[in-house]
Amino acid sequence: MKRIYAVLTVLLAVSLICGSCSQKKDEIRNEEKELTVAISADTGSMDPAGSIALTYLAYSVTALDELLTYDSDGRIEYRAAKSYEVNEDSTIWTFHLREEAVWSDGSPVTSSDFVNTMQRALDPVSQSGYAVYLFPIRNAEAIYNGEKGIEELGVETPDEYTLIFYLESPCVYFLDLLRLPVYTPSCQKYATETGNGWDKDPSTSVSNGPFYLKEYVPEQYFVLEKNERYWNADQIQLNRITYRFFADQQSMANAYEAGEVDVATSLPSYVMELYQGKADLVVTNQIATRYIYPNLDVEPLQDVRVRKALSLAIEREELCKIVGDDTEPTVNLVAKRMKDKATGNYFVEEADPPFEENIEEARELLAEAGYPNGEGFPTLTYNYPTLELDSDTAQVLKEQLKRNLNINVELKAQELQVNYSDRHAGNFELCRMNWTADFTDPYTYLSLLLTNSTYNCSGVKDAEYDALVKASDSETDPEKRSQLLHQAEQLAVGKQFYVIPLFSMKSCNLIRPEIIGITQIAATGALEYRYADRR
């Protein structure tokens, strides 16, 4: 099933014929300092308090400034904030905002704009999956659950440029959380409610970052123009970035070959072979894991023996050889390329694997659960998005589970947005899941399975697991904290099998050689274009 690249090879030949046309497009974009980026299908909101998916993640990287972030060397890069201080027990965090920072319409960026996002995200109507990451703030979880009023949120704004957080207890990764959508400001003048369309309307979707929304055409493209009012505008070289939506990876590769885009990311692995040795090819590690959610409210997936059998019966080396060279087998939930900040080593390599594949044991477990040789086992449906990698993966999983356990899996391909919606609604039996790290801490993965997590789509309720993760929140000794996090992952992935890990990934990207200054976000591995330029 290794993907064939004949179509793309033909396009390479065609592109030689159309070379002059492509060259003219490049010349125009060079003169006007423009960049066109190919991205996946239009999904989710552009509102930091809304339902976040791929569209927001592309938009926010270049349009919004968080309080602060970390560079590739682990150093703080101040953005909307200019400084901060924290009290002795790390429960009160005070941030001082840049007084020179303004929104793209000229109005000042104030502390109340940050509170505006948080308050709206804590209303479950907003459908913010990231609301759970506000829970370290005093009373935030109780407010989300309707137990307290929003006025009791532990955030103060003593003046327009001071923002104070009061935490329930010490949170050692609190600074890491600040790059998340729910901690990003939204202009209170326009962002009065979630879901009313202000976020995709250029007249109201103002920006505090290097670029602002100039045009948005649903399911086609959106255009960002340079924000001349940006406090650091002198460091921004591009005048315009256009993000074009594509339904599949092949179309993205085709658009690059036709000269229609300057950057195409996460392309099929066979592109690496076609562009080997060429300056266009940039291969990066993604801090991401592809895995399966079994729905714990569905029979027979309530039985841990069944979940374990499924996980042990999958042959990941074979899977990765078939679906592409951009994948690497994993038996962990935490991404293979996430580093332990205390040691500099990959986190997953500092502990034993949660489990090992074993087909014979998988068959024995299935028999113990009442399904010897798969007899009487119900057909399970596997939901997955219609991306090429996921379609290929689904076919291999179906074949392996039939061969190794004699069970049938029905494949259900879905549009990406439908797949998101069904997963969050719990409307699935087995569901493909991909998680790219939001920040450089294993908590970004392990928090997904907490009982109170807004991303806990499969119904996990495990007090022992919750306690281990909660204990890690305030553990200041790095070695002890890592031990707690490893114990939590071992419990969830190697004992209870709440998720079925499949593989980690590399990102195969094509970038015009004349484009410079593109960097990689340390937390996620994604590309960042705010400081890009054209030679």
KEVOMAR-439291 format. One record per residue (C-alpha): x, y, z; residue in three letters. Coordinates in nm, 2 decimals, always signed. Example, Ala and Ser with C-alpha at 12.3 -4.5 7.8 and 13.67 -1.06 7.14 Angstrom:
<atoms>
- px	py	pz	residuo
- +1.23	-0.45	+0.78	ALA
- +1.37	-0.11	+0.71	SER
</atoms>
This chain:
<atoms>
- px	py	pz	residuo
- +0.00	+0.00	+0.00	MET
- +0.31	+0.22	-0.01	LYS
- +0.18	+0.54	-0.18	ARG
- +0.26	+0.57	-0.54	ILE
- +0.39	+0.90	-0.67	TYR
- +0.34	+0.87	-1.04	ALA
- +0.09	+1.16	-1.05	VAL
- +0.34	+1.38	-0.88	LEU
- +0.61	+1.27	-1.11	THR
- +0.40	+1.38	-1.41	VAL
- +0.34	+1.71	-1.24	LEU
- +0.71	+1.76	-1.21	LEU
- +0.74	+1.72	-1.59	ALA
- +0.44	+1.96	-1.64	VAL
- +0.60	+2.21	-1.41	SER
- +0.90	+2.23	-1.64	LEU
- +0.67	+2.33	-1.93	ILE
- +0.50	+2.59	-1.71	CYS
- +0.82	+2.71	-1.55	GLY
- +0.80	+3.06	-1.69	SER
- +0.45	+3.10	-1.54	CYS
- +0.56	+2.98	-1.20	SER
- +0.87	+3.20	-1.22	GLN
- +0.65	+3.51	-1.28	LYS
- +0.44	+3.42	-0.98	LYS
- +0.75	+3.40	-0.77	ASP
- +0.88	+3.73	-0.90	GLU
- +0.55	+3.90	-0.81	ILE
- +0.55	+3.76	-0.46	ARG
- +0.92	+3.85	-0.41	ASN
- +0.85	+4.21	-0.51	GLU
- +0.55	+4.24	-0.28	GLU
- +0.70	+4.04	+0.01	LYS
- +0.42	+3.79	+0.01	GLU
- +0.41	+3.43	+0.13	LEU
- +0.14	+3.17	+0.04	THR
- +0.11	+2.87	+0.27	VAL
- -0.09	+2.55	+0.20	ALA
- -0.27	+2.41	+0.50	ILE
- -0.53	+2.14	+0.56	SER
- -0.91	+2.18	+0.56	ALA
- -1.08	+2.48	+0.72	ASP
- -1.18	+2.35	+1.07	THR
- -1.28	+2.52	+1.39	GLY
- -1.29	+2.88	+1.51	SER
- -1.05	+3.17	+1.51	MET
- -1.17	+3.28	+1.85	ASP
- -0.92	+3.18	+2.13	PRO
- -1.21	+3.11	+2.35	ALA
- -1.39	+2.89	+2.10	GLY
- -1.36	+2.55	+1.95	SER
- -0.99	+2.53	+1.85	ILE
- -0.87	+2.32	+1.55	ALA
- -0.63	+2.36	+1.26	LEU
- -0.76	+2.70	+1.13	THR
- -0.69	+2.88	+1.46	TYR
- -0.35	+2.72	+1.50	LEU
- -0.24	+2.85	+1.16	ALA
- -0.39	+3.19	+1.22	TYR
- -0.27	+3.26	+1.57	SER
- +0.09	+3.18	+1.51	VAL
- +0.13	+3.50	+1.30	THR
- -0.17	+3.71	+1.42	ALA
- -0.17	+3.69	+1.80	LEU
- +0.08	+3.76	+2.07	ASP
- +0.06	+3.55	+2.38	GLU
- +0.20	+3.69	+2.71	LEU
- +0.53	+3.51	+2.66	LEU
- +0.67	+3.20	+2.50	THR
- +1.00	+3.00	+2.49	TYR
- +1.25	+3.00	+2.21	ASP
- +1.44	+2.69	+2.08	SER
- +1.70	+2.73	+2.35	ASP
- +1.44	+2.73	+2.63	GLY
- +1.47	+3.11	+2.70	ARG
- +1.17	+3.33	+2.76	ILE
- +1.06	+3.55	+2.47	GLU
- +0.84	+3.83	+2.60	TYR
- +0.56	+3.92	+2.36	ARG
- +0.24	+4.09	+2.50	ALA
- +0.41	+4.10	+2.85	ALA
- +0.73	+4.29	+2.92	LYS
- +0.80	+4.13	+3.26	SER
- +0.65	+3.92	+3.54	TYR
- +0.71	+3.82	+3.90	GLU
- +0.59	+3.54	+4.11	VAL
- +0.55	+3.50	+4.49	ASN
- +0.76	+3.25	+4.70	GLU
- +0.51	+2.96	+4.68	ASP
- +0.43	+3.01	+4.31	SER
- +0.06	+3.08	+4.36	THR
- +0.05	+3.45	+4.26	ILE
- +0.18	+3.54	+3.92	TRP
- +0.19	+3.91	+3.82	THR
- +0.24	+4.01	+3.45	PHE
- +0.32	+4.36	+3.33	HIS
- +0.19	+4.43	+2.98	LEU
- +0.36	+4.64	+2.71	ARG
- +0.20	+4.99	+2.72	GLU
- +0.30	+5.05	+2.36	GLU
- +0.10	+4.74	+2.24	ALA
- -0.22	+4.81	+2.05	VAL
- -0.47	+4.62	+1.85	TRP
- -0.46	+4.65	+1.47	SER
- -0.74	+4.90	+1.49	ASP
- -0.53	+5.13	+1.71	GLY
- -0.70	+5.06	+2.05	SER
- -0.48	+4.96	+2.34	PRO
- -0.43	+4.60	+2.44	VAL
- -0.53	+4.59	+2.81	THR
- -0.54	+4.33	+3.09	SER
- -0.92	+4.32	+3.05	SER
- -0.87	+4.17	+2.70	ASP
- -0.69	+3.87	+2.85	PHE
- -0.97	+3.83	+3.10	VAL
- -1.23	+3.85	+2.83	ASN
- -1.10	+3.53	+2.66	THR
- -1.08	+3.34	+2.99	MET
- -1.43	+3.43	+3.10	GLN
- -1.58	+3.33	+2.77	ARG
- -1.38	+3.01	+2.76	ALA
- -1.51	+2.91	+3.10	LEU
- -1.87	+2.91	+2.97	ASP
- -1.92	+2.55	+2.84	PRO
- -2.13	+2.70	+2.56	VAL
- -1.81	+2.82	+2.40	SER
- -1.71	+2.45	+2.35	GLN
- -1.35	+2.54	+2.43	SER
- -1.14	+2.22	+2.46	GLY
- -0.87	+2.43	+2.62	TYR
- -1.08	+2.55	+2.91	ALA
- -0.94	+2.28	+3.13	VAL
- -0.60	+2.45	+3.11	TYR
- -0.75	+2.74	+3.30	LEU
- -0.83	+2.52	+3.60	PHE
- -0.51	+2.59	+3.79	PRO
- -0.66	+2.94	+3.84	ILE
- -0.85	+2.98	+4.16	ARG
- -1.22	+2.89	+4.12	ASN
- -1.19	+2.83	+3.74	ALA
- -1.30	+2.47	+3.75	GLU
- -1.59	+2.55	+3.98	ALA
- -1.70	+2.83	+3.75	ILE
- -1.68	+2.60	+3.44	TYR
- -1.90	+2.35	+3.63	ASN
- -2.16	+2.61	+3.72	GLY
- -2.08	+2.60	+4.09	GLU
- -1.95	+2.96	+4.12	LYS
- -2.00	+3.29	+3.94	GLY
- -1.75	+3.43	+3.69	ILE
- -1.68	+3.72	+3.92	GLU
- -1.50	+3.48	+4.15	GLU
- -1.24	+3.39	+3.90	LEU
- -0.89	+3.43	+4.05	GLY
- -0.77	+3.69	+3.81	VAL
- -0.72	+4.06	+3.89	GLU
- -0.66	+4.37	+3.67	THR
- -0.56	+4.64	+3.91	PRO
- -0.49	+4.86	+3.60	ASP
- -0.49	+4.84	+3.23	GLU
- -0.14	+4.70	+3.21	TYR
- -0.12	+4.46	+3.50	THR
- -0.26	+4.11	+3.51	LEU
- -0.25	+3.90	+3.83	ILE
- -0.33	+3.53	+3.85	PHE
- -0.41	+3.36	+4.18	TYR
- -0.37	+2.98	+4.15	LEU
- -0.54	+2.71	+4.35	GLU
- -0.20	+2.56	+4.43	SER
- +0.15	+2.58	+4.29	PRO
- +0.17	+2.49	+3.92	CYS
- +0.53	+2.43	+3.80	VAL
- +0.44	+2.45	+3.43	TYR
- +0.22	+2.76	+3.46	PHE
- +0.44	+2.97	+3.23	LEU
- +0.42	+2.69	+2.96	ASP
- +0.04	+2.73	+2.97	LEU
- +0.05	+3.09	+2.87	LEU
- +0.10	+3.01	+2.50	ARG
- -0.24	+2.84	+2.49	LEU
- -0.54	+3.00	+2.32	PRO
- -0.74	+3.05	+2.65	VAL
- -0.46	+3.27	+2.78	TYR
- -0.44	+3.48	+2.46	THR
- -0.63	+3.81	+2.45	PRO
- -0.94	+3.89	+2.26	SER
- -1.05	+4.25	+2.21	CYS
- -1.34	+4.31	+2.44	GLN
- -1.48	+4.58	+2.21	LYS
- -1.56	+4.31	+1.95	TYR
- -1.53	+3.97	+2.11	ALA
- -1.85	+4.00	+2.32	THR
- -1.97	+3.65	+2.28	GLU
- -1.85	+3.31	+2.14	THR
- -1.99	+3.18	+1.81	GLY
- -2.14	+3.50	+1.67	ASN
- -1.89	+3.52	+1.38	GLY
- -1.68	+3.82	+1.50	TRP
- -1.36	+3.61	+1.47	ASP
- -1.38	+3.56	+1.10	LYS
- -1.51	+3.90	+1.00	ASP
- -1.21	+4.12	+0.91	PRO
- -1.39	+4.43	+1.04	SER
- -1.40	+4.29	+1.40	THR
- -1.13	+4.03	+1.41	SER
- -0.85	+4.26	+1.52	VAL
- -0.50	+4.14	+1.61	SER
- -0.24	+4.22	+1.87	ASN
- +0.03	+4.04	+1.67	GLY
- +0.25	+4.10	+1.36	PRO
- -0.04	+4.04	+1.11	PHE
- -0.41	+4.10	+1.11	TYR
- -0.70	+3.93	+0.92	LEU
- -0.76	+4.11	+0.59	LYS
- -0.98	+3.86	+0.41	GLU
- -1.15	+3.53	+0.50	TYR
- -1.32	+3.31	+0.24	VAL
- -1.46	+2.99	+0.41	PRO
- -1.30	+2.66	+0.30	GLU
- -1.08	+2.85	+0.04	GLN
- -0.83	+3.08	+0.20	TYR
- -0.76	+3.37	+0.45	PHE
- -0.53	+3.66	+0.41	VAL
- -0.32	+3.83	+0.68	LEU
- -0.17	+4.17	+0.62	GLU
- +0.12	+4.32	+0.81	LYS
- +0.01	+4.51	+1.12	ASN
- +0.20	+4.84	+1.10	GLU
- +0.08	+4.92	+1.45	ARG
- +0.25	+4.61	+1.60	TYR
- +0.50	+4.71	+1.87	TRP
- +0.78	+4.51	+1.70	ASN
- +0.68	+4.59	+1.34	ALA
- +1.04	+4.68	+1.24	ASP
- +1.13	+4.31	+1.27	GLN
- +0.85	+4.19	+1.04	ILE
- +0.96	+4.17	+0.68	GLN
- +0.66	+4.02	+0.50	LEU
- +0.37	+4.24	+0.39	ASN
- +0.12	+3.96	+0.35	ARG
- +0.06	+3.59	+0.42	ILE
- -0.21	+3.39	+0.25	THR
- -0.32	+3.06	+0.39	TYR
- -0.49	+2.84	+0.14	ARG
- -0.70	+2.54	+0.25	PHE
- -0.66	+2.20	+0.08	PHE
- -0.87	+1.89	+0.12	ALA
- -0.58	+1.65	+0.10	ASP
- -0.20	+1.63	+0.10	GLN
- -0.17	+1.54	-0.27	GLN
- -0.35	+1.87	-0.36	SER
- -0.10	+2.06	-0.14	MET
- +0.19	+1.90	-0.32	ALA
- +0.04	+1.97	-0.66	ASN
- -0.01	+2.33	-0.57	ALA
- +0.35	+2.36	-0.47	TYR
- +0.46	+2.21	-0.80	GLU
- +0.24	+2.45	-0.99	ALA
- +0.39	+2.75	-0.82	GLY
- +0.07	+2.84	-0.64	GLU
- +0.21	+2.82	-0.29	VAL
- +0.55	+2.89	-0.13	ASP
- +0.52	+2.65	+0.16	VAL
- +0.34	+2.31	+0.19	ALA
- +0.37	+2.12	+0.51	THR
- +0.30	+1.77	+0.64	SER
- +0.32	+1.62	+0.29	LEU
- +0.31	+1.25	+0.20	PRO
- +0.64	+1.07	+0.27	SER
- +0.71	+0.99	-0.09	TYR
- +0.78	+1.36	-0.15	VAL
- +1.10	+1.30	+0.05	MET
- +1.21	+1.07	-0.22	GLU
- +1.12	+1.30	-0.51	LEU
- +1.30	+1.60	-0.35	TYR
- +1.59	+1.42	-0.20	GLN
- +1.90	+1.65	-0.23	GLY
- +1.69	+1.96	-0.33	LYS
- +1.69	+2.28	-0.13	ALA
- +1.31	+2.28	-0.12	ASP
- +1.29	+1.98	+0.11	LEU
- +1.28	+2.05	+0.48	VAL
- +1.21	+1.75	+0.71	VAL
- +1.12	+1.83	+1.07	THR
- +1.02	+1.63	+1.38	ASN
- +0.67	+1.68	+1.50	GLN
- +0.61	+1.67	+1.87	ILE
- +0.30	+1.46	+1.80	ALA
- +0.14	+1.12	+1.85	THR
- -0.12	+0.93	+1.64	ARG
- -0.33	+0.70	+1.86	TYR
- -0.68	+0.55	+1.89	ILE
- -0.94	+0.63	+2.15	TYR
- -1.15	+0.33	+2.25	PRO
- -1.49	+0.45	+2.38	ASN
- -1.51	+0.31	+2.74	LEU
- -1.89	+0.34	+2.73	ASP
- -1.92	+0.09	+2.44	VAL
- -1.93	-0.29	+2.49	GLU
- -1.69	-0.47	+2.49	PRO
- -1.44	-0.19	+2.51	LEU
- -1.53	-0.14	+2.88	GLN
- -1.33	-0.46	+2.94	ASP
- -0.96	-0.38	+2.99	VAL
- -0.87	-0.72	+2.85	ARG
- -1.03	-0.63	+2.52	VAL
- -0.85	-0.29	+2.50	ARG
- -0.52	-0.46	+2.59	LYS
- -0.57	-0.73	+2.33	ALA
- -0.63	-0.47	+2.06	LEU
- -0.32	-0.28	+2.15	SER
- -0.10	-0.59	+2.17	LEU
- -0.22	-0.72	+1.84	ALA
- -0.12	-0.42	+1.63	ILE
- +0.21	-0.46	+1.46	GLU
- +0.34	-0.11	+1.45	ARG
- +0.67	-0.17	+1.26	GLU
- +0.47	-0.32	+0.97	GLU
- +0.21	-0.04	+0.99	LEU
- +0.48	+0.23	+0.96	CYS
- +0.66	+0.05	+0.67	LYS
- +0.33	+0.05	+0.48	ILE
- +0.20	+0.39	+0.55	VAL
- +0.52	+0.59	+0.50	GLY
- +0.87	+0.68	+0.60	ASP
- +0.74	+0.98	+0.79	ASP
- +0.61	+0.76	+1.07	THR
- +0.79	+0.59	+1.36	GLU
- +0.63	+0.32	+1.58	PRO
- +0.55	+0.42	+1.94	THR
- +0.39	+0.25	+2.24	VAL
- +0.37	+0.58	+2.43	ASN
- +0.11	+0.85	+2.45	LEU
- +0.37	+1.12	+2.52	VAL
- +0.54	+1.22	+2.19	ALA
- +0.87	+1.04	+2.12	LYS
- +1.05	+1.37	+2.05	ARG
- +0.94	+1.56	+2.36	MET
- +1.23	+1.63	+2.58	LYS
- +1.25	+1.63	+2.95	ASP
- +1.35	+1.99	+3.03	LYS
- +1.54	+1.89	+3.34	ALA
- +1.76	+1.63	+3.17	THR
- +1.76	+1.73	+2.80	GLY
- +1.68	+1.36	+2.71	ASN
- +1.36	+1.23	+2.54	TYR
- +1.10	+1.18	+2.81	PHE
- +0.98	+0.84	+2.69	VAL
- +1.34	+0.70	+2.68	GLU
- +1.38	+0.76	+3.05	GLU
- +1.14	+0.48	+3.15	ALA
- +1.05	+0.13	+3.03	ASP
- +0.80	+0.10	+2.75	PRO
- +0.44	+0.08	+2.88	PRO
- +0.39	-0.25	+2.70	PHE
- +0.52	-0.47	+2.43	GLU
- +0.33	-0.61	+2.13	GLU
- +0.24	-0.98	+2.17	ASN
- -0.01	-1.14	+1.94	ILE
- -0.03	-1.47	+2.14	GLU
- -0.10	-1.29	+2.46	GLU
- -0.36	-1.07	+2.28	ALA
- -0.54	-1.38	+2.16	ARG
- -0.54	-1.53	+2.51	GLU
- -0.68	-1.20	+2.65	LEU
- -0.96	-1.20	+2.40	LEU
- -1.04	-1.56	+2.49	ALA
- -1.05	-1.47	+2.86	GLU
- -1.29	-1.19	+2.78	ALA
- -1.52	-1.45	+2.62	GLY
- -1.42	-1.43	+2.25	TYR
- -1.20	-1.73	+2.17	PRO
- -1.05	-1.68	+1.82	ASN
- -1.27	-1.37	+1.79	GLY
- -1.60	-1.58	+1.80	GLU
- -1.90	-1.36	+1.90	GLY
- -1.69	-1.04	+1.90	PHE
- -1.90	-0.76	+1.76	PRO
- -1.79	-0.56	+1.46	THR
- -1.64	-0.23	+1.58	LEU
- -1.65	+0.09	+1.38	THR
- -1.33	+0.29	+1.34	TYR
- -1.38	+0.66	+1.27	ASN
- -1.10	+0.85	+1.10	TYR
- -1.06	+1.16	+0.89	PRO
- -1.02	+1.14	+0.51	THR
- -0.65	+1.24	+0.51	LEU
- -0.43	+1.01	+0.31	GLU
- -0.22	+0.89	+0.60	LEU
- -0.52	+0.81	+0.81	ASP
- -0.69	+0.63	+0.53	SER
- -0.39	+0.41	+0.48	ASP
- -0.35	+0.35	+0.85	THR
- -0.72	+0.25	+0.88	ALA
- -0.68	-0.02	+0.61	GLN
- -0.37	-0.17	+0.78	VAL
- -0.54	-0.17	+1.12	LEU
- -0.84	-0.35	+0.98	LYS
- -0.62	-0.62	+0.81	GLU
- -0.40	-0.67	+1.12	GLN
- -0.69	-0.71	+1.36	LEU
- -0.86	-0.96	+1.13	LYS
- -0.54	-1.15	+1.08	ARG
- -0.42	-1.15	+1.44	ASN
- -0.75	-1.16	+1.64	LEU
- -1.01	-1.27	+1.38	ASN
- -1.22	-0.97	+1.45	ILE
- -1.39	-0.74	+1.20	ASN
- -1.35	-0.36	+1.20	VAL
- -1.58	-0.14	+0.99	GLU
- -1.40	+0.17	+0.85	LEU
- -1.58	+0.50	+0.86	LYS
- -1.41	+0.79	+0.68	ALA
- -1.52	+1.13	+0.78	GLN
- -1.45	+1.49	+0.69	GLU
- -1.21	+1.64	+0.94	LEU
- -1.46	+1.87	+1.11	GLN
- -1.72	+1.58	+1.14	VAL
- -1.45	+1.36	+1.29	ASN
- -1.37	+1.63	+1.55	TYR
- -1.74	+1.68	+1.63	SER
- -1.82	+1.31	+1.66	ASP
- -1.52	+1.25	+1.88	ARG
- -1.61	+1.54	+2.12	HIS
- -1.97	+1.42	+2.14	ALA
- -1.85	+1.06	+2.22	GLY
- -2.02	+0.94	+1.91	ASN
- -1.77	+0.67	+1.82	PHE
- -1.65	+0.32	+1.91	GLU
- -1.29	+0.35	+1.80	LEU
- -1.17	+0.69	+1.69	CYS
- -0.84	+0.81	+1.54	ARG
- -0.68	+1.08	+1.75	MET
- -0.37	+1.30	+1.69	ASN
- -0.23	+1.52	+1.95	TRP
- +0.05	+1.77	+1.88	THR
- +0.21	+1.91	+2.20	ALA
- +0.08	+2.26	+2.30	ASP
- +0.38	+2.32	+2.53	PHE
- +0.70	+2.14	+2.63	THR
- +0.58	+1.93	+2.92	ASP
- +0.44	+1.58	+2.93	PRO
- +0.13	+1.73	+3.10	TYR
- +0.01	+1.84	+2.76	THR
- -0.05	+1.47	+2.68	TYR
- -0.13	+1.32	+3.02	LEU
- -0.39	+1.59	+3.10	SER
- -0.60	+1.46	+2.81	LEU
- -0.71	+1.16	+3.02	LEU
- -0.80	+1.34	+3.34	LEU
- -1.16	+1.29	+3.46	THR
- -1.22	+1.67	+3.43	ASN
- -1.05	+1.72	+3.10	SER
- -1.25	+1.88	+2.82	THR
- -1.05	+1.65	+2.58	TYR
- -1.14	+1.33	+2.77	ASN
- -1.36	+1.20	+2.49	CYS
- -1.35	+0.83	+2.57	SER
- -1.50	+0.85	+2.92	GLY
- -1.19	+0.78	+3.14	VAL
- -1.26	+0.82	+3.51	LYS
- -0.96	+0.70	+3.71	ASP
- -0.90	+0.85	+4.06	ALA
- -0.56	+0.69	+4.09	GLU
- -0.45	+0.84	+3.76	TYR
- -0.59	+1.18	+3.85	ASP
- -0.40	+1.18	+4.18	ALA
- -0.07	+1.10	+4.01	LEU
- -0.11	+1.38	+3.75	VAL
- -0.23	+1.63	+4.02	LYS
- +0.07	+1.54	+4.24	ALA
- +0.30	+1.63	+3.95	SER
- +0.15	+1.98	+3.92	ASP
- +0.32	+2.11	+4.24	SER
- +0.62	+1.88	+4.26	GLU
- +0.92	+2.11	+4.23	THR
- +1.19	+1.84	+4.23	ASP
- +1.24	+1.76	+3.86	PRO
- +1.33	+1.40	+3.91	GLU
- +1.04	+1.32	+4.15	LYS
- +0.80	+1.50	+3.91	ARG
- +0.92	+1.29	+3.61	SER
- +0.87	+0.98	+3.82	GLN
- +0.51	+1.08	+3.88	LEU
- +0.45	+1.15	+3.52	LEU
- +0.60	+0.82	+3.41	HIS
- +0.38	+0.64	+3.66	GLN
- +0.07	+0.81	+3.52	ALA
- +0.16	+0.71	+3.17	GLU
- +0.24	+0.35	+3.26	GLN
- -0.10	+0.33	+3.44	LEU
- -0.30	+0.48	+3.15	ALA
- -0.12	+0.32	+2.85	VAL
- +0.03	+0.00	+2.99	GLY
- -0.21	-0.11	+3.25	LYS
- -0.56	+0.03	+3.17	GLN
- -0.50	+0.08	+2.80	PHE
- -0.72	+0.39	+2.78	TYR
- -0.55	+0.48	+2.45	VAL
- -0.39	+0.27	+2.18	ILE
- -0.07	+0.45	+2.06	PRO
- +0.03	+0.40	+1.69	LEU
- +0.31	+0.62	+1.57	PHE
- +0.49	+0.95	+1.60	SER
- +0.57	+1.15	+1.29	MET
- +0.81	+1.36	+1.09	LYS
- +0.68	+1.65	+0.88	SER
- +0.78	+1.65	+0.52	CYS
- +0.77	+2.01	+0.41	ASN
- +0.84	+2.20	+0.08	LEU
- +0.97	+2.55	+0.11	ILE
- +1.09	+2.78	-0.17	ARG
- +1.46	+2.82	-0.14	PRO
- +1.43	+3.20	-0.15	GLU
- +1.22	+3.20	+0.17	ILE
- +1.43	+3.26	+0.47	ILE
- +1.36	+3.32	+0.84	GLY
- +1.10	+3.04	+0.90	ILE
- +1.16	+2.90	+1.24	THR
- +1.03	+2.60	+1.43	GLN
- +0.81	+2.63	+1.74	ILE
- +0.99	+2.45	+2.01	ALA
- +0.68	+2.33	+2.19	ALA
- +0.50	+2.18	+1.89	THR
- +0.76	+2.13	+1.61	GLY
- +0.53	+2.34	+1.38	ALA
- +0.67	+2.61	+1.15	LEU
- +0.64	+2.98	+1.23	GLU
- +0.63	+3.25	+0.97	TYR
- +0.62	+3.57	+1.16	ARG
- +0.99	+3.65	+1.10	TYR
- +1.01	+3.51	+0.75	ALA
- +1.14	+3.70	+0.45	ASP
- +1.20	+3.66	+0.08	ARG
- +1.55	+3.70	-0.06	ARG
</atoms>
